[in-house]
Amino acid sequence: MSEKNMEWRFLPLETRNGYWNMALDEAILETVIKHEAPSTLRLFKWDPSTVSIGRNQSLSGEVNIEFAKENGFSIVRRITGGGAVFHDNLREITYSIVCPTKFLEKLNAKNVREQFEKIEAGIILALQYYGLEPEQGVIHCPAIFLDGKKFSGNAQVRKKGYILQHGTILLELDPELMYSVLKAPYNVGKAKMVQSVYAKCIGIKDKLEYYNEVDFIKSLKKGFESSLSIKLKDGILTENELNLAEKLALTKYSSSEWLKKYE
């Protein structure tokens, strides 16, 4: 593996709205495919809090739209699969990675599950530096668990030999809020879903004696560098990426046509 392939771009933690976050992920994917940017790790937050639904999901079947509007939350459809997610602006960090699938294959991650897990390993290592022991598993999509409870869900899309994987890192839980904006499954009440989230999910702050965002980001960088055998170099978005993201945010991700695709 050449030095060029081993050096990736790191886009430091920033906060944007949901339309821009998803537009940037797609813009970075397109730019990396064209070899106009290197493989990239990006960290981000959401403001306002946002519901993202999977590329094949029904908006009305997944989201309490009126509650979202009343509380100033955004709703956006992803290009990746998976289920609906509430991205709390105060309680989550999200990552996205764009790279060639062949890069992961060279790391002996040959199939989809293994490639999910090879990327997830960066988060696992980051928490191991804190003395925790996360584990990989699946709840609908590949996920990461602490003490048997999920704190990270992940999703992918593949295009022209490249992969975009993004996922959540839950810092804290607010199941009441989560299932006020997300709809409970058919024939399952909100109270039962809230109870289920408490039983099955966890925020990493529950297990950390000390949390400092700057230190945690450093640990994430170190974890991904180790798991992927790469060197992360701080970078910026290119002008082409910003222009494409702006176009996608305005014409696709904030459009009713894209959001209501399966209504």
C-alpha positions as CSV (number, residue, x, y, z in Angstrom):
1,M,0.0,0.0,0.0
2,S,1.6,3.3,-1.1
3,E,2.1,6.3,1.1
4,K,-0.4,8.2,-1.0
5,N,-3.1,5.6,-0.3
6,M,-2.3,5.6,3.4
7,E,-2.9,9.4,3.8
8,W,-6.5,10.4,4.2
9,R,-8.2,13.7,4.6
10,F,-9.7,14.5,7.9
11,L,-12.5,17.1,8.1
12,P,-12.7,18.2,11.7
13,L,-15.9,18.2,13.7
14,E,-18.4,20.9,12.6
15,T,-22.1,21.5,12.9
16,R,-24.5,22.0,10.0
17,N,-28.1,21.5,9.2
18,G,-29.4,18.1,8.0
19,Y,-29.7,19.1,4.3
20,W,-26.1,20.2,4.3
21,N,-24.8,17.2,6.2
22,M,-26.4,14.8,3.7
23,A,-25.5,16.9,0.7
24,L,-21.9,17.1,1.9
25,D,-21.7,13.3,2.3
26,E,-22.9,12.8,-1.3
27,A,-20.7,15.6,-2.7
28,I,-17.6,14.1,-1.0
29,L,-18.5,10.7,-2.5
30,E,-18.8,12.1,-6.0
31,T,-15.5,14.0,-5.6
32,V,-13.6,11.1,-4.3
33,I,-14.9,8.9,-7.2
34,K,-13.5,11.4,-9.6
35,H,-10.1,11.4,-7.9
36,E,-10.5,15.1,-7.1
37,A,-10.2,14.4,-3.4
38,P,-8.6,11.7,-1.2
39,S,-10.4,9.2,0.9
40,T,-12.0,11.1,3.7
41,L,-13.2,10.9,7.3
42,R,-15.6,13.6,8.4
43,L,-17.1,14.3,11.8
44,F,-20.2,16.4,12.3
45,K,-23.2,17.4,14.4
46,W,-26.7,18.4,13.4
47,D,-28.4,21.8,14.1
48,P,-31.3,21.9,14.3
49,S,-31.9,18.3,15.5
50,T,-32.9,16.2,12.5
51,V,-34.6,13.0,11.6
52,S,-32.9,11.1,8.7
53,I,-34.9,8.4,7.0
54,G,-33.3,5.6,5.0
55,R,-33.3,5.8,1.2
56,N,-36.2,3.4,0.8
57,Q,-38.4,4.4,3.7
58,S,-41.8,6.1,3.8
59,L,-41.7,9.5,5.4
60,S,-45.3,9.3,6.9
61,G,-44.7,5.8,8.1
62,E,-41.6,6.7,10.1
63,V,-41.9,10.3,11.4
64,N,-44.4,12.4,13.4
65,I,-44.1,15.2,11.0
66,E,-46.2,17.7,12.9
67,F,-44.2,17.2,16.1
68,A,-41.0,17.7,14.1
69,K,-42.3,21.0,12.6
70,E,-43.6,22.3,16.0
71,N,-40.2,21.7,17.6
72,G,-38.1,23.1,14.7
73,F,-36.6,19.8,13.8
74,S,-35.6,19.0,10.2
75,I,-36.3,15.9,8.3
76,V,-34.1,14.5,5.5
77,R,-33.9,11.4,3.4
78,R,-30.4,9.7,3.2
79,I,-28.9,8.0,0.1
80,T,-27.9,5.2,2.4
81,G,-30.1,2.4,3.6
82,G,-31.2,1.5,7.2
83,G,-33.9,2.9,9.4
84,A,-35.1,6.3,10.6
85,V,-32.7,8.0,13.1
86,F,-33.2,11.0,15.3
87,H,-30.0,13.0,15.3
88,D,-30.1,15.1,18.6
89,N,-28.1,18.2,18.3
90,L,-26.9,17.9,21.9
91,R,-26.5,14.2,22.3
92,E,-24.7,12.7,19.2
93,I,-21.6,12.8,17.1
94,T,-21.8,11.5,13.5
95,Y,-19.0,10.2,11.3
96,S,-18.8,9.6,7.6
97,I,-16.1,7.8,5.6
98,V,-15.6,7.7,1.8
99,C,-13.0,5.4,0.3
100,P,-12.6,2.7,-2.4
101,T,-14.0,-0.7,-1.6
102,K,-10.7,-2.1,-2.8
103,F,-8.9,-0.3,0.0
104,L,-11.0,-2.2,2.5
105,E,-10.6,-5.5,0.6
106,K,-6.8,-5.1,0.9
107,L,-7.4,-4.9,4.7
108,N,-9.0,-8.4,4.4
109,A,-12.5,-7.0,4.6
110,K,-13.9,-8.9,1.7
111,N,-17.7,-8.7,2.0
112,V,-20.3,-6.1,3.1
113,R,-20.5,-7.2,6.7
114,E,-16.7,-7.3,7.1
115,Q,-16.3,-3.8,5.5
116,F,-18.9,-2.4,7.9
117,E,-17.0,-3.9,10.8
118,K,-13.6,-2.8,9.6
119,I,-14.8,0.8,9.6
120,E,-16.6,0.4,12.9
121,A,-13.4,-0.9,14.4
122,G,-12.1,2.7,14.6
123,I,-14.8,3.6,17.0
124,I,-14.2,0.5,19.1
125,L,-10.5,1.3,19.4
126,A,-11.3,4.9,20.4
127,L,-13.4,3.6,23.3
128,Q,-10.9,1.0,24.2
129,Y,-8.5,3.8,24.9
130,Y,-10.9,4.7,27.7
131,G,-10.9,1.2,29.1
132,L,-14.2,0.2,27.7
133,E,-14.9,-3.0,25.7
134,P,-17.4,-2.3,22.8
135,E,-18.7,-5.2,20.7
136,Q,-19.9,-5.4,17.2
137,G,-23.3,-6.9,16.2
138,V,-26.4,-6.3,14.2
139,I,-29.8,-4.7,15.0
140,H,-31.3,-4.3,11.5
141,C,-27.9,-2.8,10.4
142,P,-24.4,-3.4,11.7
143,A,-24.0,-1.7,15.0
144,I,-21.7,-1.3,18.0
145,F,-22.7,-2.1,21.6
146,L,-21.5,-1.4,25.2
147,D,-22.6,-3.9,27.8
148,G,-25.0,-5.3,25.3
149,K,-26.6,-2.0,24.5
150,K,-26.4,-0.2,21.1
151,F,-24.7,3.2,20.9
152,S,-23.8,3.3,17.2
153,G,-25.9,2.5,14.1
154,N,-24.3,2.6,10.7
155,A,-25.4,2.7,7.0
156,Q,-23.8,2.4,3.6
157,V,-24.2,3.2,-0.1
158,R,-21.8,1.9,-2.8
159,K,-21.1,3.5,-6.2
160,K,-18.6,2.8,-8.9
161,G,-16.3,0.9,-6.6
162,Y,-16.5,3.4,-3.8
163,I,-18.2,3.3,-0.4
164,L,-19.9,5.9,1.8
165,Q,-20.4,4.7,5.3
166,H,-21.8,7.0,8.0
167,G,-23.0,6.3,11.5
168,T,-24.0,7.7,14.8
169,I,-22.1,7.8,18.1
170,L,-24.7,8.3,20.9
171,L,-23.3,10.4,23.7
172,E,-26.6,10.5,25.8
173,L,-30.1,9.2,25.4
174,D,-33.5,10.9,25.5
175,P,-35.9,8.1,24.4
176,E,-39.0,10.2,25.3
177,L,-37.9,12.8,22.7
178,M,-36.8,10.2,20.3
179,Y,-40.1,8.5,20.1
180,S,-42.1,11.7,20.1
181,V,-40.5,12.5,16.7
182,L,-40.2,8.9,15.5
183,K,-43.3,6.8,15.1
184,A,-43.5,3.5,17.0
185,P,-43.9,0.4,14.8
186,Y,-47.5,-0.6,14.0
187,N,-49.3,-2.0,17.0
188,V,-46.5,-0.9,19.4
189,G,-47.2,2.0,21.7
190,K,-44.8,4.9,22.4
191,A,-44.4,3.9,26.1
192,K,-43.2,0.4,25.0
193,M,-40.7,1.8,22.5
194,V,-39.3,4.2,25.1
195,Q,-38.9,1.3,27.5
196,S,-37.2,-0.7,24.7
197,V,-34.7,2.1,24.0
198,Y,-33.8,2.3,27.7
199,A,-33.3,-1.5,27.7
200,K,-31.4,-1.8,24.4
201,C,-29.5,1.5,23.9
202,I,-26.9,3.5,25.7
203,G,-25.0,6.8,25.5
204,I,-21.3,6.4,25.9
205,K,-21.2,9.1,28.6
206,D,-23.0,6.6,30.8
207,K,-19.8,4.5,30.8
208,L,-17.1,7.2,30.8
209,E,-15.8,8.6,34.0
210,Y,-14.8,11.8,32.1
211,Y,-15.8,13.2,28.8
212,N,-14.1,16.0,26.9
213,E,-15.1,16.5,23.3
214,V,-11.6,17.5,22.1
215,D,-10.0,14.5,23.7
216,F,-12.7,12.2,22.4
217,I,-12.2,13.5,18.8
218,K,-8.5,12.8,19.2
219,S,-9.3,9.3,20.3
220,L,-11.5,8.8,17.3
221,K,-8.8,9.9,14.9
222,K,-6.3,7.6,16.6
223,G,-8.8,4.7,16.5
224,F,-9.5,5.1,12.8
225,E,-5.8,5.5,11.9
226,S,-5.0,2.3,13.7
227,S,-8.0,0.2,12.4
228,L,-7.5,1.3,8.8
229,S,-3.7,1.7,8.8
230,I,-3.9,5.2,7.6
231,K,-2.6,8.7,8.5
232,L,-5.3,11.4,8.8
233,K,-4.3,14.8,7.7
234,D,-6.5,17.8,8.6
235,G,-8.0,19.2,5.4
236,I,-10.8,21.3,4.1
237,L,-13.7,20.9,1.6
238,T,-12.8,21.8,-1.9
239,E,-14.6,24.5,-3.8
240,N,-16.2,21.9,-6.1
241,E,-17.4,19.9,-3.1
242,L,-19.0,23.0,-1.5
243,N,-20.6,24.0,-4.8
244,L,-22.0,20.6,-5.4
245,A,-23.2,20.3,-1.8
246,E,-25.0,23.6,-2.1
247,K,-26.7,22.5,-5.2
248,L,-27.7,19.1,-3.7
249,A,-28.9,20.8,-0.5
250,L,-31.2,23.1,-2.4
251,T,-32.4,20.9,-5.2
252,K,-32.5,17.5,-3.6
253,Y,-32.2,17.2,0.1
254,S,-34.5,20.1,1.0
255,S,-37.0,19.2,-1.7
256,S,-40.4,17.7,-1.0
257,E,-40.1,15.5,-4.1
258,W,-37.0,13.7,-2.6
259,L,-38.3,13.6,0.9
260,K,-41.7,12.2,-0.1
261,K,-40.3,9.8,-2.7
262,Y,-42.3,6.8,-1.4
263,E,-45.5,8.5,-0.3
